[in-house]
Amino acid sequence: MSDEFHIDVPHTDGALAVIALSGEFDITTAPAVRSRALDLIAAGHPDLVADLTGVTFCDSSGLGVLIGIWRCAKDADGSLTLAAIPERLGRLLSVTGMDTLLPAHPSTETALMAHQRNRTTA
């Protein structure tokens, strides 16, 4: 798997957008993720699913950006859900207690299904 960093938005539907990350999510790439996520929120997609399937590395800058995105989404009456979290990032979220704030799903598909269920019961 390549460590070259990519940001993709493979899905948007109403207020929801999926932002897929791949490669090394670190101090050099974190600002681009933040910028893209804030653009999506500003464009009317405050409910974000961050697909981390392809993330090969995540440092504290990446974690900080996820927390910042979560706050911005919340301020816009939205949410941030994580999908397909790499094991090391999962441990980091657990150690910092952020796993209690950021819902996580094993795949983007399960995150989208959960979002759909929440939308129909709201």
C-alpha positions as CSV (number, residue, x, y, z in Angstrom):
1,M,0.0,0.0,0.0
2,S,1.3,3.4,-0.9
3,D,1.9,6.0,1.8
4,E,1.2,8.9,-0.6
5,F,-1.6,10.8,0.9
6,H,-5.0,11.2,-0.9
7,I,-8.3,12.8,0.1
8,D,-11.4,11.7,-1.8
9,V,-15.1,12.4,-1.4
10,P,-16.8,9.3,-2.8
11,H,-20.3,10.0,-1.5
12,T,-22.6,12.9,-0.7
13,D,-26.3,12.7,0.1
14,G,-28.1,15.7,1.5
15,A,-26.4,16.6,4.8
16,L,-24.0,13.6,4.6
17,A,-20.6,13.3,3.0
18,V,-18.0,10.6,3.1
19,I,-14.4,11.8,3.2
20,A,-12.0,8.9,2.4
21,L,-8.3,9.3,3.5
22,S,-5.4,7.1,2.4
23,G,-1.7,7.3,3.1
24,E,0.1,9.0,6.0
25,F,-2.2,11.3,8.0
26,D,0.4,13.5,9.7
27,I,1.5,17.0,10.4
28,T,2.1,17.7,6.7
29,T,-1.3,16.3,5.5
30,A,-3.6,17.2,8.4
31,P,-4.2,20.8,7.3
32,A,-5.5,19.6,3.9
33,V,-7.9,17.2,5.6
34,R,-9.2,19.9,7.9
35,S,-9.7,22.3,5.0
36,R,-11.6,19.7,2.9
37,A,-13.8,18.7,5.8
38,L,-14.6,22.4,6.6
39,D,-15.4,23.0,2.9
40,L,-17.9,20.1,3.0
41,I,-19.5,21.4,6.2
42,A,-19.8,24.9,4.7
43,A,-21.3,23.4,1.5
44,G,-24.2,21.9,3.6
45,H,-22.7,18.5,4.6
46,P,-22.3,18.8,8.4
47,D,-22.7,15.0,8.8
48,L,-19.3,13.5,7.9
49,V,-18.1,9.9,7.8
50,A,-14.3,9.7,7.7
51,D,-13.3,6.5,6.0
52,L,-9.8,5.7,7.3
53,T,-9.4,2.4,5.4
54,G,-6.3,3.5,3.6
55,V,-4.6,5.4,6.4
56,T,-1.2,3.8,6.9
57,F,0.0,6.2,9.7
58,C,-1.7,8.8,11.9
59,D,0.2,11.0,14.3
60,S,-1.2,13.4,17.0
61,S,-1.8,16.1,14.3
62,G,-4.2,13.8,12.5
63,L,-6.0,13.0,15.8
64,G,-6.1,16.7,16.5
65,V,-7.7,17.4,13.1
66,L,-10.3,14.7,13.7
67,I,-11.2,16.3,17.0
68,G,-11.4,19.7,15.4
69,I,-13.6,18.4,12.6
70,W,-15.9,16.8,15.2
71,R,-16.2,20.1,17.0
72,C,-17.0,22.0,13.7
73,A,-19.5,19.4,12.6
74,K,-21.2,19.5,16.0
75,D,-21.3,23.3,15.9
76,A,-23.1,23.0,12.5
77,D,-25.6,20.6,14.1
78,G,-23.8,17.7,12.4
79,S,-21.6,14.8,13.4
80,L,-18.4,13.0,12.6
81,T,-18.3,9.3,12.4
82,L,-15.2,7.2,11.9
83,A,-15.1,4.1,9.7
84,A,-12.5,1.4,9.2
85,I,-10.2,2.7,11.9
86,P,-6.6,1.3,11.7
87,E,-5.7,-0.6,14.9
88,R,-3.1,1.9,16.0
89,L,-5.4,4.8,15.6
90,G,-8.1,2.9,17.5
91,R,-5.7,2.4,20.4
92,L,-4.8,6.1,20.3
93,L,-8.5,7.1,20.4
94,S,-9.1,4.7,23.3
95,V,-6.1,5.9,25.3
96,T,-7.2,9.6,24.9
97,G,-10.8,8.8,25.6
98,M,-11.9,10.2,22.2
99,D,-13.5,6.8,21.4
100,T,-16.4,7.9,23.7
101,L,-17.0,11.0,21.6
102,L,-16.4,9.8,18.0
103,P,-18.7,6.9,17.0
104,A,-16.8,4.3,15.0
105,H,-17.9,1.5,12.6
106,P,-16.0,-1.3,11.0
107,S,-16.8,-0.1,7.5
108,T,-18.1,2.9,5.6
109,E,-21.2,0.9,4.6
110,T,-22.1,0.2,8.3
111,A,-21.5,3.9,9.1
112,L,-23.9,4.9,6.3
113,M,-26.5,2.4,7.4
114,A,-26.3,3.7,11.0
115,H,-26.6,7.2,9.8
116,Q,-29.7,6.3,7.7
117,R,-31.3,4.6,10.7
118,N,-30.6,7.6,12.9
119,R,-32.1,9.9,10.2
120,T,-35.3,7.8,9.9
121,T,-35.8,7.7,13.7
122,A,-35.1,11.4,14.3
